[in-house]
């Protein structure tokens, strides 16, 4: 599978029960919607469809590497520092752009994905958790 952003072949980061794909060029991650929702729910966050955010109709996005349909950009987070991700309206696959360069394996990537979506929703980590 090629990266949505830079068209470089993405490598698999195998987890216990799911796969992530990471681009070695830009650090972007591709995750299937079922794996993302499971990850969010296991970390006390709502599922992707309940996270909110706004469609950025002006964003130039790539094509879904699985369905070959155009992706849509969803924006959220703080107004001064908006966070966003691309998602496929057909298969629900999600591309998180950049910032995951330091994730050497799926476990580290999951920690960063959870942190991204906590920032996206504005939810702070629960005390003691």
C-alpha positions as CSV (number, residue, x, y, z in Angstrom):
1,X,0.0,0.0,0.0
2,X,1.4,3.4,-0.9
3,X,1.3,6.4,1.3
4,X,-1.6,8.8,0.8
5,X,0.7,11.8,1.2
6,X,3.9,11.0,-0.6
7,X,3.2,7.8,-2.5
8,X,6.0,5.8,-0.9
9,X,5.3,2.2,0.0
10,X,4.2,2.0,3.6
11,X,5.5,-0.7,6.0
12,X,3.4,-2.8,8.4
13,X,3.6,-2.2,12.1
14,X,2.0,-5.4,13.4
15,X,0.2,-5.3,16.6
16,X,-1.4,-8.0,18.8
17,X,-4.7,-7.9,17.0
18,X,-4.4,-5.3,14.2
19,X,-2.1,-3.8,11.7
20,X,-1.0,-0.3,11.2
21,X,0.8,0.9,8.1
22,X,3.5,3.6,8.5
23,X,5.3,5.7,5.9
24,X,9.0,5.8,6.3
25,X,9.2,9.1,4.3
26,X,6.6,11.3,6.0
27,X,5.8,9.4,9.2
28,X,2.1,9.2,8.3
29,X,-0.1,6.3,9.6
30,X,-2.9,4.3,7.9
31,X,-5.3,2.5,10.2
32,X,-8.5,0.6,9.4
33,X,-11.6,2.1,11.0
34,X,-12.4,-1.0,13.0
35,X,-8.9,-1.0,14.5
36,X,-9.1,2.7,15.2
37,X,-12.5,2.5,16.9
38,X,-11.3,-0.4,19.1
39,X,-8.2,1.5,20.1
40,X,-10.2,4.6,20.9
41,X,-12.8,2.7,22.9
42,X,-10.2,0.8,24.9
43,X,-8.7,4.2,25.8
44,X,-12.0,5.8,27.0
45,X,-12.5,7.9,23.9
46,X,-15.6,7.8,21.8
47,X,-15.6,6.0,18.4
48,X,-14.5,7.9,15.3
49,X,-18.1,8.8,14.2
50,X,-18.7,10.4,17.6
51,X,-15.5,12.5,17.8
52,X,-16.9,15.5,16.1
53,X,-14.8,17.7,13.8
54,X,-15.7,19.6,10.7
55,X,-15.3,18.6,7.1
56,X,-12.7,20.8,5.3
57,X,-14.1,20.9,1.8
58,X,-11.2,23.0,0.5
59,X,-8.5,20.6,1.6
60,X,-6.5,18.8,-1.1
61,X,-6.4,15.2,-0.1
62,X,-5.2,12.0,-1.7
63,X,-7.0,8.9,-2.7
64,X,-7.8,5.9,-0.4
65,X,-5.1,3.3,-1.1
66,X,-7.7,0.6,-0.7
67,X,-10.8,1.9,-2.5
68,X,-9.2,4.5,-4.8
69,X,-11.8,7.1,-3.9
70,X,-11.0,10.6,-2.8
71,X,-10.4,11.0,0.9
72,X,-12.0,13.8,3.0
73,X,-10.2,16.0,5.6
74,X,-11.8,16.3,9.0
75,X,-10.6,19.2,11.2
76,X,-10.9,19.4,15.0
77,X,-8.9,20.4,18.0
78,X,-8.0,23.9,19.2
79,X,-8.9,26.7,16.8
80,X,-5.4,28.1,17.0
81,X,-3.7,24.8,16.3
82,X,-6.3,22.7,14.4
83,X,-5.7,19.0,14.1
84,X,-7.0,17.0,11.3
85,X,-7.0,13.6,9.6
86,X,-8.1,12.2,6.3
87,X,-10.7,9.4,6.0
88,X,-12.3,7.3,3.3
89,X,-16.0,7.7,3.1
90,X,-16.2,4.2,1.5
91,X,-14.1,1.9,3.7
92,X,-13.6,4.3,6.7
93,X,-9.8,3.9,6.7
94,X,-8.0,6.8,8.3
95,X,-4.7,8.5,7.5
96,X,-3.0,10.5,10.2
97,X,-0.4,12.7,8.7
98,X,3.1,13.1,10.0
99,X,4.3,13.2,13.6
100,X,4.6,9.5,14.0
101,X,8.3,9.3,12.9
102,X,9.3,8.1,16.4
103,X,6.9,5.2,16.6
104,X,9.1,2.1,16.0
105,X,6.3,-0.4,16.5
106,X,2.5,-0.7,16.8
107,X,2.5,-0.3,20.5
108,X,4.3,3.0,20.4
109,X,2.1,4.1,17.5
110,X,-1.1,3.3,19.4
111,X,0.1,5.6,22.3
112,X,0.6,8.4,19.8
113,X,-2.7,7.8,18.0
114,X,-4.5,8.0,21.4
115,X,-2.7,11.2,22.3
116,X,-3.6,12.6,18.9
117,X,-7.3,11.9,19.3
118,X,-7.3,13.2,22.9
119,X,-5.9,16.5,21.6
120,X,-8.4,16.3,18.7
121,X,-11.4,16.0,21.0
122,X,-9.9,18.3,23.7
123,X,-10.2,15.5,26.3
124,X,-7.5,15.3,28.9
125,X,-6.1,12.0,30.2
126,X,-7.9,10.8,33.3
127,X,-6.0,11.0,36.5
128,X,-4.3,7.7,37.3
129,X,-4.9,6.3,33.8
